[in-house]
Amino acid sequence: MVVWKEFIGLGLYEIIPGFALSALAIVLVSLFDRAPSDSMAARFAKAEQAYADARDGC
């Protein structure tokens, strides 16, 4: 973030634009990437159900 510190200089810490750009990159990659496979979706659903069961058991 040398460019931010030297050229923009709005008094913000370097972590703020770094966080924003990282979040933007995550969103863009997830939008342009292919959908998860059926086996991955089933695995996620199984894990989500196990979490819900454990949470309800407390």
N, CA, C and O atoms as a GROMACS GRO file, in nm:
protein
  232
    1MET      N    1   0.081  -0.118   0.000
    1MET     CA    2   0.000   0.000   0.000
    1MET      C    3   0.087   0.125   0.000
    1MET      O    4   0.048   0.229   0.053
    2VAL      N    5   0.204   0.114  -0.059
    2VAL     CA    6   0.293   0.230  -0.070
    2VAL      C    7   0.227   0.341  -0.149
    2VAL      O    8   0.242   0.459  -0.115
    3VAL      N    9   0.154   0.305  -0.254
    3VAL     CA   10   0.086   0.406  -0.336
    3VAL      C   11  -0.015   0.482  -0.250
    3VAL      O   12  -0.024   0.605  -0.260
    4TRP      N   13  -0.090   0.412  -0.168
    4TRP     CA   14  -0.188   0.478  -0.082
    4TRP      C   15  -0.120   0.574   0.013
    4TRP      O   16  -0.165   0.688   0.028
    5LYS      N   17  -0.013   0.531   0.077
    5LYS     CA   18   0.053   0.612   0.178
    5LYS      C   19   0.117   0.736   0.118
    5LYS      O   20   0.113   0.843   0.179
    6GLU      N   21   0.175   0.723   0.001
    6GLU     CA   22   0.250   0.835  -0.053
    6GLU      C   23   0.165   0.929  -0.139
    6GLU      O   24   0.188   1.050  -0.137
    7PHE      N   25   0.070   0.877  -0.214
    7PHE     CA   26   0.001   0.961  -0.311
    7PHE      C   27  -0.139   1.005  -0.270
    7PHE      O   28  -0.180   1.116  -0.303
    8ILE      N   29  -0.210   0.922  -0.199
    8ILE     CA   30  -0.347   0.959  -0.166
    8ILE      C   31  -0.351   1.038  -0.036
    8ILE      O   32  -0.409   1.146  -0.030
    9GLY      N   33  -0.290   0.986   0.066
    9GLY     CA   34  -0.270   1.058   0.191
    9GLY      C   35  -0.393   1.122   0.253
    9GLY      O   36  -0.391   1.240   0.285
   10LEU      N   37  -0.499   1.046   0.269
   10LEU     CA   38  -0.620   1.101   0.332
   10LEU      C   39  -0.620   1.084   0.483
   10LEU      O   40  -0.720   1.114   0.548
   11GLY      N   41  -0.512   1.038   0.538
   11GLY     CA   42  -0.503   1.019   0.682
   11GLY      C   43  -0.562   0.888   0.730
   11GLY      O   44  -0.581   0.870   0.850
   12LEU      N   45  -0.592   0.796   0.639
   12LEU     CA   46  -0.645   0.666   0.677
   12LEU      C   47  -0.530   0.566   0.690
   12LEU      O   48  -0.430   0.574   0.619
   13TYR      N   49  -0.547   0.474   0.780
   13TYR     CA   50  -0.449   0.368   0.791
   13TYR      C   51  -0.451   0.284   0.664
   13TYR      O   52  -0.553   0.276   0.596
   14GLU      N   53  -0.340   0.221   0.632
   14GLU     CA   54  -0.329   0.142   0.510
   14GLU      C   55  -0.420   0.020   0.511
   14GLU      O   56  -0.451  -0.034   0.405
   15ILE      N   57  -0.462  -0.023   0.629
   15ILE     CA   58  -0.544  -0.143   0.636
   15ILE      C   59  -0.684  -0.119   0.580
   15ILE      O   60  -0.748  -0.213   0.533
   16ILE      N   61  -0.733   0.003   0.584
   16ILE     CA   62  -0.869   0.032   0.536
   16ILE      C   63  -0.882   0.009   0.386
   16ILE      O   64  -0.971  -0.065   0.344
   17PRO      N   65  -0.798   0.069   0.302
   17PRO     CA   66  -0.810   0.038   0.160
   17PRO      C   67  -0.770  -0.107   0.128
   17PRO      O   68  -0.822  -0.166   0.034
   18GLY      N   69  -0.679  -0.163   0.206
   18GLY     CA   70  -0.641  -0.302   0.186
   18GLY      C   71  -0.758  -0.395   0.211
   18GLY      O   72  -0.779  -0.490   0.136
   19PHE      N   73  -0.832  -0.369   0.316
   19PHE     CA   74  -0.951  -0.448   0.348
   19PHE      C   75  -1.056  -0.432   0.238
   19PHE      O   76  -1.115  -0.530   0.194
   20ALA      N   77  -1.079  -0.310   0.196
   20ALA     CA   78  -1.180  -0.284   0.093
   20ALA      C   79  -1.143  -0.352  -0.039
   20ALA      O   80  -1.229  -0.413  -0.103
   21LEU      N   81  -1.018  -0.342  -0.080
   21LEU     CA   82  -0.976  -0.405  -0.206
   21LEU      C   83  -0.979  -0.557  -0.196
   21LEU      O   84  -1.010  -0.625  -0.293
   22SER      N   85  -0.946  -0.610  -0.080
   22SER     CA   86  -0.953  -0.756  -0.060
   22SER      C   87  -1.097  -0.805  -0.067
   22SER      O   88  -1.126  -0.907  -0.129
   23ALA      N   89  -1.187  -0.732  -0.003
   23ALA     CA   90  -1.328  -0.770  -0.008
   23ALA      C   91  -1.381  -0.763  -0.151
   23ALA      O   92  -1.457  -0.850  -0.194
   24LEU      N   93  -1.341  -0.661  -0.225
   24LEU     CA   94  -1.382  -0.649  -0.365
   24LEU      C   95  -1.330  -0.766  -0.447
   24LEU      O   96  -1.402  -0.820  -0.531
   25ALA      N   97  -1.205  -0.804  -0.424
   25ALA     CA   98  -1.147  -0.917  -0.497
   25ALA      C   99  -1.222  -1.047  -0.466
   25ALA      O  100  -1.245  -1.127  -0.556
   26ILE      N  101  -1.259  -1.067  -0.340
   26ILE     CA  102  -1.333  -1.188  -0.302
   26ILE      C  103  -1.468  -1.192  -0.373
   26ILE      O  104  -1.508  -1.297  -0.424
   27VAL      N  105  -1.538  -1.080  -0.374
   27VAL     CA  106  -1.668  -1.075  -0.440
   27VAL      C  107  -1.656  -1.100  -0.589
   27VAL      O  108  -1.733  -1.178  -0.646
   28LEU      N  109  -1.559  -1.036  -0.653
   28LEU     CA  110  -1.543  -1.053  -0.798
   28LEU      C  111  -1.507  -1.196  -0.836
   28LEU      O  112  -1.561  -1.250  -0.932
   29VAL      N  113  -1.417  -1.257  -0.761
   29VAL     CA  114  -1.379  -1.395  -0.791
   29VAL      C  115  -1.498  -1.488  -0.770
   29VAL      O  116  -1.519  -1.580  -0.849
   30SER      N  117  -1.576  -1.467  -0.664
   30SER     CA  118  -1.689  -1.555  -0.641
   30SER      C  119  -1.798  -1.537  -0.747
   30SER      O  120  -1.870  -1.632  -0.778
   31LEU      N  121  -1.812  -1.416  -0.802
   31LEU     CA  122  -1.911  -1.394  -0.906
   31LEU      C  123  -1.871  -1.455  -1.039
   31LEU      O  124  -1.956  -1.505  -1.113
   32PHE      N  125  -1.743  -1.452  -1.071
   32PHE     CA  126  -1.696  -1.500  -1.201
   32PHE      C  127  -1.651  -1.645  -1.199
   32PHE      O  128  -1.621  -1.701  -1.304
   33ASP      N  129  -1.647  -1.707  -1.083
   33ASP     CA  130  -1.606  -1.846  -1.073
   33ASP      C  131  -1.727  -1.936  -1.102
   33ASP      O  132  -1.841  -1.890  -1.099
   34ARG      N  133  -1.701  -2.062  -1.130
   34ARG     CA  134  -1.810  -2.154  -1.159
   34ARG      C  135  -1.881  -2.193  -1.029
   34ARG      O  136  -1.826  -2.179  -0.920
   35ALA      N  137  -2.002  -2.241  -1.043
   35ALA     CA  138  -2.082  -2.283  -0.927
   35ALA      C  139  -2.020  -2.408  -0.866
   35ALA      O  140  -1.953  -2.484  -0.936
   36PRO      N  141  -2.042  -2.430  -0.738
   36PRO     CA  142  -1.988  -2.552  -0.676
   36PRO      C  143  -2.055  -2.677  -0.732
   36PRO      O  144  -2.170  -2.675  -0.775
   37SER      N  145  -1.980  -2.786  -0.731
   37SER     CA  146  -2.034  -2.913  -0.782
   37SER      C  147  -2.144  -2.964  -0.690
   37SER      O  148  -2.158  -2.918  -0.577
   38ASP      N  149  -2.220  -3.059  -0.739
   38ASP     CA  150  -2.328  -3.118  -0.660
   38ASP      C  151  -2.275  -3.187  -0.536
   38ASP      O  152  -2.336  -3.180  -0.429
   39SER      N  153  -2.160  -3.255  -0.549
   39SER     CA  154  -2.103  -3.324  -0.433
   39SER      C  155  -2.057  -3.224  -0.327
   39SER      O  156  -2.068  -3.250  -0.207
   40MET      N  157  -2.005  -3.110  -0.370
   40MET     CA  158  -1.962  -3.008  -0.274
   40MET      C  159  -2.083  -2.945  -0.206
   40MET      O  160  -2.080  -2.919  -0.086
   41ALA      N  161  -2.189  -2.922  -0.281
   41ALA     CA  162  -2.311  -2.866  -0.222
   41ALA      C  163  -2.371  -2.964  -0.121
   41ALA      O  164  -2.420  -2.923  -0.016
   42ALA      N  165  -2.368  -3.094  -0.153
   42ALA     CA  166  -2.419  -3.195  -0.060
   42ALA      C  167  -2.334  -3.201   0.066
   42ALA      O  168  -2.386  -3.215   0.177
   43ARG      N  169  -2.203  -3.190   0.050
   43ARG     CA  170  -2.113  -3.190   0.165
   43ARG      C  171  -2.139  -3.070   0.255
   43ARG      O  172  -2.139  -3.082   0.378
   44PHE      N  173  -2.161  -2.955   0.194
   44PHE     CA  174  -2.190  -2.834   0.269
   44PHE      C  175  -2.322  -2.848   0.345
   44PHE      O  176  -2.331  -2.811   0.462
   45ALA      N  177  -2.423  -2.901   0.278
   45ALA     CA  178  -2.553  -2.920   0.343
   45ALA      C  179  -2.542  -3.014   0.462
   45ALA      O  180  -2.604  -2.992   0.566
   46LYS      N  181  -2.462  -3.120   0.447
   46LYS     CA  182  -2.441  -3.216   0.556
   46LYS      C  183  -2.372  -3.148   0.674
   46LYS      O  184  -2.411  -3.168   0.789
   47ALA      N  185  -2.269  -3.070   0.647
   47ALA     CA  186  -2.198  -2.998   0.754
   47ALA      C  187  -2.288  -2.895   0.820
   47ALA      O  188  -2.284  -2.878   0.942
   48GLU      N  189  -2.367  -2.826   0.740
   48GLU     CA  190  -2.459  -2.726   0.795
   48GLU      C  191  -2.563  -2.792   0.886
   48GLU      O  192  -2.598  -2.737   0.990
   49GLN      N  193  -2.612  -2.909   0.846
   49GLN     CA  194  -2.708  -2.982   0.929
   49GLN      C  195  -2.643  -3.029   1.059
   49GLN      O  196  -2.705  -3.021   1.165
   50ALA      N  197  -2.520  -3.077   1.052
   50ALA     CA  198  -2.449  -3.120   1.173
   50ALA      C  199  -2.430  -3.002   1.268
   50ALA      O  200  -2.442  -3.018   1.389
   51TYR      N  201  -2.399  -2.886   1.213
   51TYR     CA  202  -2.383  -2.767   1.297
   51TYR      C  203  -2.516  -2.729   1.363
   51TYR      O  204  -2.520  -2.699   1.482
   52ALA      N  205  -2.624  -2.732   1.285
   52ALA     CA  206  -2.756  -2.698   1.340
   52ALA      C  207  -2.795  -2.797   1.449
   52ALA      O  208  -2.850  -2.757   1.551
   53ASP      N  209  -2.768  -2.925   1.429
   53ASP     CA  210  -2.800  -3.026   1.529
   53ASP      C  211  -2.719  -3.004   1.657
   53ASP      O  212  -2.772  -3.016   1.767
   54ALA      N  213  -2.591  -2.970   1.642
   54ALA     CA  214  -2.506  -2.946   1.759
   54ALA      C  215  -2.549  -2.820   1.833
   54ALA      O  216  -2.547  -2.816   1.956
   55ARG      N  217  -2.589  -2.718   1.759
   55ARG     CA  218  -2.631  -2.593   1.820
   55ARG      C  219  -2.762  -2.614   1.897
   55ARG      O  220  -2.779  -2.561   2.006
   56ASP      N  221  -2.854  -2.692   1.840
   56ASP     CA  222  -2.981  -2.715   1.904
   56ASP      C  223  -2.967  -2.806   2.026
   56ASP      O  224  -3.051  -2.804   2.116
   57GLY      N  225  -2.863  -2.886   2.030
   57GLY     CA  226  -2.842  -2.977   2.141
   57GLY      C  227  -2.782  -2.911   2.265
   57GLY      O  228  -2.777  -2.974   2.370
   58CYS      N  229  -2.739  -2.789   2.255
   58CYS     CA  230  -2.676  -2.720   2.370
   58CYS      C  231  -2.774  -2.686   2.476
   58CYS      O  232  -2.738  -2.628   2.578
   0.00000   0.00000   0.00000
